[in-house]
Structure formats: structure tokens, C-alpha cells
Amino acid sequence: MTVSTVYRSLWRHRLFIILMTALLAGVAFFVSSSQTKMYTASALVRVQQKVTNANDVFGSLQTGERLAQTYAEIARTDAVAREIRRELPQSVPDDAIVIDAAQVSSLELLKLAVTYSDPAIAARVANTVPTALTRVLRASGALPDTIATVDPATVPTSPSSPNVKLTVIIAIIIALILNSALALLVDAFSDRIGDPEEFERVVGHPVIATIPNLRFAPGPQPTVDGVENRGALARRSADGRDRDG
């Protein structure tokens, strides 16, 4: 199958490809739009070490990086979730206290994120995590010098999921690929002869000429005046024949 054959097959099934792609994009838009919007609020904290000697600054940074990795794991534990539960009122549901913690770019920074359907609750829980984490570490005897909040969580204004635009774009790309492949598959198993070259291969004889599919534009329609003039001429001709007779 040559490139020209593929192009002609796709062009021949263009309406099918366009309609099916639009249908799948509409389904993806409807499904993603009907999903519950989730909002992510995140607070940025720093693991600080007390340094009394300038020579210990580099070692303190390395220690802070390792501690940030450790505290990211501790922040996701049930112990921290219980401390957050004690800090927050009962109006905050338990399914909102789900912490996602990660170290930022191998630094002594820790990003604490909370995702929930209510953006205000998500921000409130995220701002409670540093305090709860500090209490858990103090209770275990492994508290560093300071866990300082660098950037508190704010109430998010746009949902983090679902991403309707991205979902529709991915659906369009996938639908175009699948529908084009289906159109080519239909052509591959059909008995349609696509071009003169293929006809020559099938019958084993050369094609001398082809008749193009011509579409003629309709000719000009006679006007009302023209019809009336031809009628008048016809009447005059009839009158003349009567007189001659």
C-alpha cells in the first residue's frame, strides 16, 4: 500500500473519520465534565538545622535533605492524620485528611499537598500538616531544630482534576488514529479497486483510458420575460398560418 493509496483511502472515508472523532470527543467531554472536581492545596515547609559553626553549613544542608526525604514518608502516616484530626473540627470529613508529601528537587524543602472536592477544606488541612508533623516528631524524639512554613497553602481557584481540555485533546488524537486505522482496514478487506494501477494488477492488462467523474453545472433557467416572449412568438406564428390558410 503506497502513500497515495493511504491518502485516497483516508480521504474517501473522511466523513466517517470526522463524525466518529467528534462523537468520541463529545463522549470524553461529557464524562470528564460530569466527574467531581478536585482541588489541590499545597504548603511548602523547610527542615532547618541549627548551625553554630560556619564549617557545618554544608553538612547541615545534606542532613536537611535526608531529613526531608524521611519526613515526607512520615507525613503520609496515620499518626500524622490522627494529629490533624485532633486539630480540625468535626465538620472536616475524614476523607479530606489524605496527605501527599514529597521532597522538592533534592533540597531541604518539603511539599505537603491535600486534594479534596472543597478547596477551602483542602487548604485548611494542608496548613495543619506542618503542626501535626511537628507533634509526631516531637513525640518520637526525632524532632529537628525547626520545621518552618515557607509558603502556606492558599485556597485553590481552579480544579486540579479532571482536566477537561487535556482529556478532550487526548481523546481526539486517539480517535483520529483508531478511526483512520479502521478506515484503512475496511479498505484492505474490501473488493474495491482504488486506482488504475490496481486495476491493471488485478486484470493483468494495461488501462488505455479512464472516464473521469464529471459534474456539470446546471444551465441558466429561462426568465419569465423569456417565457412570455416565446409564447407571444408562438401565438403570432399561429395567427399567420391561419391567415394564410
N, C-alpha and C positions, 0 to 999 in steps of 0.2 A: 504494500500500500504506500503510494507516494504521498508527498506533502500536498500536492494539488488535489489528490483524491480525498485526503482527510479534510482539506478545506471545503471541498464541494459537499462532502457528507455533512459536515457541521452546518454549512450554510443551508442545505436542504432541510435540516431539522432545527433550524434556528427558532421557530415558533415554539416547538416543544421544549427546547432548552431554556428559552426565556421564561415561558409560563411556569415550568416546573421549578426553576430557580427562584422566581418571585413567590411561588407558593411556599417553598421551604423557608425562604427568608421571612415571610409573614408568620409562619408557624414558630420560628425561632424568636421573632419579636414578641409574639403573644405569650409564649411560655416564659421567656425571661422577664417580661413586664409584669406577669402575674405572680412572680416569686416575691417573697417577703424581702424588703430592702434591709440590708445590714450595714451598720455604721461602725467604723473602727476609730477609736481614740487611743492615742499613744502618749506616754510620758517618757522623757529621756532623763536618766539618772547617771551619776558618776560615782565610781568607787574611789574614794580619796584615802590616801595614806598620809599619816603624819611624818614629815621629814624634818629632822633636826640637823642633818649634815648634808651639804651640797653634793658630796660624793655618793649619797644614797638615792639621788633623784632617779637615775636610770633604773636602779634595782626596784625602786618603788613603782615605776611605770610598768615594769614587767610583772610585778606582783599584782598590780591593779588589773592588768589584762587577764591574768589567770583567775583572779577572784571574780571578774565579770563573767567569765565562762561558767564558773561554779554557781554563782548566784542566779544566772539565767535558768539553770536547772532547778534550783531551789524555789524560784518564784513560781514555777508551774506545779508545785506540790500541793497536796491537800492541806498541809499545815498552814501555808500562806492563805489559802482560800478560807480556812476557818477564821483566821485573824481578820480577814476582810469582812467576813460575815458579822463578826462582833462589832466592827466599826460602823457598818452601814445599817440603816433602818430595815425593818421587816418588809417595807414596800419594795425594796430591791429584790427581784427574784434570784433564786439560786443559779439558774442557768445563765445569768449575766456575769457570774464570777468565774470566768474562764480566762486565764492569763496566758498570753503568748509573749515569752521573753526571749530576747536574742542579743548577743553582743554586737556592737556596731563597729565594723571594719577593724577588727583586732585591736581595738582601743579599750581603755578602761571605762567605756560608756556602755550602758545597758538600756535597751529599748523595751518598755513594758506596754503591751498593746492589749486592748479589750475590744471585742467585736460583739455588738448587740443590736437589736432592732430599734431600740430607743437611744438616740445619740447622746442625750443628757445623762442617762444612766451609764452608758459606756465611758463617758468622760469622768464621771464621778468615781466609778470603780477603778479606772486607770490611775487616778490621782491618789487613791487609797493604797495602792500596791506598795509604794516605797515605805510607808509607815508599817504596814503589815510585814514586809520583808525584814525590816529592821528589828521588829519584835521577835520574829522567829530566829534570826541570827543571834540576837542577844540571849535568848533562852537556851540556845545550843552552845553558847560560849565562843562562837566563832565570828563575832561582830568585828568588822574592820573599824577604822577610825571614824569614817563618815560615809553615809550613803546620801549624797546631795542631789536634789532635784534640779537639773539644769534647765529643762523645758517642760513645764506642766502640761497635762493634756487639756485640750480645748474641745468644745462641743463641735463635732464634725458637721458640715453643712451638706455634703454630698455623700451618697452611699458608696461603700467600698465594693459591694456586690448586691445584685447582679450587675455586670457591665453590659448594658443592653447593646450599645454600639459595637463593642468588640464581638459580642455573641452573633449579631446580625452579619457583621463582616465575615467572620469565620464561616457562618452558615452559607453565605453567598459563594465564597471560594470553594467550599466543599461541594455545594450543589452544582456549580459550574463544572467541576471536574467529573463528578459522578454522572451528570446528565450528558455531558459530552462523550464520556466513555460508553454510556448506554446507547447513544445515537450511533456511534461507530460500531458497536456490537450488533445492533439491528441491521446496519448496512452490510456487515461482514457475513451475516447468515441469510440475507435476503437474496433473491434471484434477480435483482435489478442490475442492469448494465449501465454503469455510470458514464462512460465516455467512449468515443470511437475506438480508442486503443484497446480498451477492454473487450469491445465487440469483436475486434479483429482477432484477439486471443481466443475468444470463445468459438467463433465460427471458422477460424483458420483461413479467412480470406480478407484481402485488403478492402478498406472502405473507400469508395470512389468519391462520394459526395454525401453531404448531410443537409437536411432541410431544417433550417432554424425555426424556432417557435416565435413567430411574428405576431405582434399585437397591433392591429390597425386602429387608429383613432377614428371615431365616428365622424362622418361628413357633416357639413353645415346643413341645418334644418331650414326648410323654406319658411319665409316670413309670412305673416298674414296678408301683407300687401301683395306679395308674390302670388299667393294662392288666389286672391281676388282678381289679379290681372290675368292669370291663366284662365280663370272662369269667364272673364269678360271676353277674352280672345276666342274661347270655345263657343260662346254664345254668338259672337259676330260671325264666326265661320259657319255656324248652323243657319243663321239668317241668310247669309249669302247663298248657301246651297238651296234654301227654299225659294229664293227669288229666281235663281237660275232654272229651277225646276218649273 
